[in-house]
Every structure is written in structure tokens, then in C-alpha cells.
Amino acid sequence: MDAVLRAELAELEAVRRYRRRRVSAPQAPSSPTHVTVDGTPCLAFCSNDYLGLSGHAQIRQAFVAAAERYGVGSGASHLVSGHSPAHHELEEALAEFIGRPRALVFSTGYMANLGIASALVSRGDRVLEDRLNHASLLDAGLASGAEFARYAHLDTAALERRLASTGSARRTLVWTDTVFSMDGDVAPLESLAAITARHGAWLAVDDAHGIGVLGATGRGSLEAQAVSNDAVPIYMATFGKALGTFGACVAGSEALIEMLIQRARTYIYTTALPPAVAAATRAALRVVQEESWRREHLCSLIARFRAGAAQLGLTLAPSATAIQPLLLGAEADALNVSAALLAQRIWVTAIRPPTVPVGSSRLRITLSAAHTPSDVDRLLSALETIGCGSNKPITR
Ligand SMILES: *Cc1c(COP(=O)(O)O)cnc(C)c1O
């Protein structure tokens, strides 16, 4: 076995797609952008902690207090004995925050997406997804057993053509990221809602990069695009990004949530989140609402980065979110620019295929409310020193 695997690993190395982890930790929990990377102090621009909440004092305290009360492990799945008051209270707070009758907590976003598909579609149904959806939506669609197709990125006309072509599908699920995780651009929710309604399809959205960070009160992409909750019957969001904790939820109607409890295999057959993580997430929802300055500060950093990068002649992606990719193309180029930044103690991981399409390797720069304007300036001047000559526009 090892000889076979070593040969495969050598092939990955040869095409510069070998992945290596670095050991990193915040230098202090209250400043999550200042990290050590394999022991070296660095300024990080690659985490999804968009609001800088992962080490927030109130959220940490909620976590510790709940661990003191409930212990660490939940002990079982939700349907056996793992559903604690901390989980239940979080679900109620989520339903109220998101503005839906019910919410259901899953242990991860990946599992929430697999759960949606396993509960709602199977052989004889159809799943249509944006080509650049997160891997968990694509995997979920493929694993569901339903007929599965991808439409061109953000191409509502292509989606509508597929919906119009008469198939024999019992039901059709249309599924999209709200904010695309490697590109930072956003799905046109109003038109997707209108198209799916017109064709009697069910619309599901993954708001992993929207909840907490988008919309005037942090309620996510629907608030940001002024789309009513009724227009999008299946809403999913994760806690590991802007909320700074861990886990995920699906929010929607009473019937949707009850069906997920009956049929979502990744809900039924897995251990419930540690209750302390649920309590911390509930505290994070409060901070998201109370500290709106974090969203405002982040917006000003995004504007500062884009203006500075344009001045340097860098080609930016069409993104107004905290995800600001710098497209480089070849795997080696992305690795080289990432290494040159690290030499200047700035950490941005290179993103390569199969995470992104072949030929679109990039630096996925992410900004956080924990950054200062001078942090952004430091990144810009490092990029200037390195000279990203091979930086190109994103073309589709
Ligand atoms: C991160 C992410 C997920 C997975 O969430 P986890 O809780 O990390 O498993 C799902 N969808 C999207 C769009 C993501 O970016």
C-alpha cells in the first residue's frame, strides 16, 4: 500500500498540488490576526474570522461557563440524549435572529449540507447547483442519488434553461452559495427566488460567508439583498466563520425542520456539538447584534484594500466582501507569492485545484474587523515589494 500511495503523493508534488499544514495559533486570543506560523510571529490574512470574534471575551466566558455547567462532551446524538438546554436555547435564538419559525443545529456546515440533500432529495429527483458552489454542496448533491447538474457560475439564464427542459423529476432542488467562498462574489438571490418559484423548484442557500457579516444588523445575505425570508425556503449558515465558533444550522419552516430531524442522516447519526460550543455561539449572536462597529470597520478596510491594490495596478476580483482573491493562475505562482509574503511575516495561504478550477490558483486574501488600517497598508506594501506581475483578471 505505502509504495502505491507514495507514487501518488509524488505525482501531487510534481504538479505543485501537494498540501502541507502549518501549525498556527493566535499570539493572544483577543487579537486573532496576530498569529504564530510554525513558531514565527506573522500577520494573518487568510482566516474566516471576519468579525474577529474567535477570541472575544464574552464569547470565551460563555464557553467556559457552559463547560463548567455541562461538562465537555454532549455524550450522544440529539435524538438519543445529547440535546441539551444549551442546544435548544441556541436553536430558539437562531430562529428569532434569522427570522424563521425554526432552526436546527448541525455539528458542522459540511454535515448540514449533506443532511439537507439526504432528507429532501433522492433517486427520481433533481439537484441543480452553481458550478462554483462549496465542495460540501457539490458532494451532497452527488451523494443524494438525485439527477445532478451544475449551471455556469451566476448564470440565471442557464439555470432557467435547465429548469424549463421537461424532465421526469419528482422535485427539483436549486442550491447556491450566497457568497462564493473562493471568489467573494455573491449570488443574485432575488432573481434566483423568482426563477425557482416560477418553475416550482425549491431554493436552498448556504450563507456561510454571509451570516453575521452582511446586512445592516448582520442577519446575512438576505438582509443585505433585501430579499424576504419567504422567497428562500431553505436557509443554511455556519458558525465557524464570522460568528467565531463552530457548527452550523438550517433554518426554515416547521415542516422542513421536522423532516430534517426524521431523515437527515448527518443529524441523526452523529454526536451533538459540545454544549459549551452551542452556548458560545449564542453569545456570539448577541455580540453580532451589539457591536455593529465591527461590520462598519470591516467595510472600511475592504474599501482601503481595494483602493490601495488598484493603485498598485493589481487586478482585483469583482468582490465587495471580506474575501478578496488575487488570481495568479499557475500553482507555482500562487505558492511563490505566498512564500514571499511569509518571508515578510504576512500569512496568506495559496489556494490551488481542486479547490478552485485548473489555471485559477490564487491567494485568497481575507480581511477581518480585527485588522487595523495600518495592517492593510502593511499587506499592500508587501505586495508592492513582491510585485505580483502575473496577477490576472478572473475570467469565466
Ligand atoms: C466553510 C463552509 C462550509 C463548511 O462549514 P463547516 O462548518 O466548516 O463544515 C459550508 N459551506 C460553505 C460555503 C463554506 O464556506
The ligand as a Tripos MOL2 file, in Angstrom:
@<TRIPOS>MOLECULE
LIG
   15    15     1     0     0
SMALL
NO_CHARGES

@<TRIPOS>ATOM
      1 C1        -16.9080   26.6180    5.3510 C.3       1 LIG1
      2 C2        -18.0570   26.3030    4.5060 C.ar      1 LIG1
      3 C3        -18.8600   25.1850    4.7600 C.ar      1 LIG1
      4 C4        -18.4820   24.1350    5.7700 C.3       1 LIG1
      5 O1        -18.7590   24.5480    7.0600 O.3       1 LIG1
      6 P1        -18.0220   23.7970    8.2630 P.3       1 LIG1
      7 O2        -18.8050   24.1650    9.4610 O.co2     1 LIG1
      8 O3        -16.6230   24.3230    8.2740 O.co2     1 LIG1
      9 O4        -18.0690   22.3350    7.9640 O.co2     1 LIG1
     10 C5        -20.0030   25.0180    4.0110 C.ar      1 LIG1
     11 N1        -20.3240   25.8860    3.0300 N.ar      1 LIG1
     12 C6        -19.5550   26.9450    2.7340 C.ar      1 LIG1
     13 C7        -19.9520   27.8670    1.6320 C.3       1 LIG1
     14 C8        -18.3810   27.1830    3.4470 C.ar      1 LIG1
     15 O5        -17.6060   28.1990    3.1270 O.3       1 LIG1
@<TRIPOS>BOND
     1     1     2 1
     2     2     3 ar
     3     2    14 ar
     4     3     4 1
     5     3    10 ar
     6     4     5 1
     7     5     6 1
     8     6     7 2
     9     6     8 1
    10     6     9 1
    11    10    11 ar
    12    11    12 ar
    13    12    13 1
    14    12    14 ar
    15    14    15 1
@<TRIPOS>SUBSTRUCTURE
     1 LIG1         1 GROUP 0 **** ****
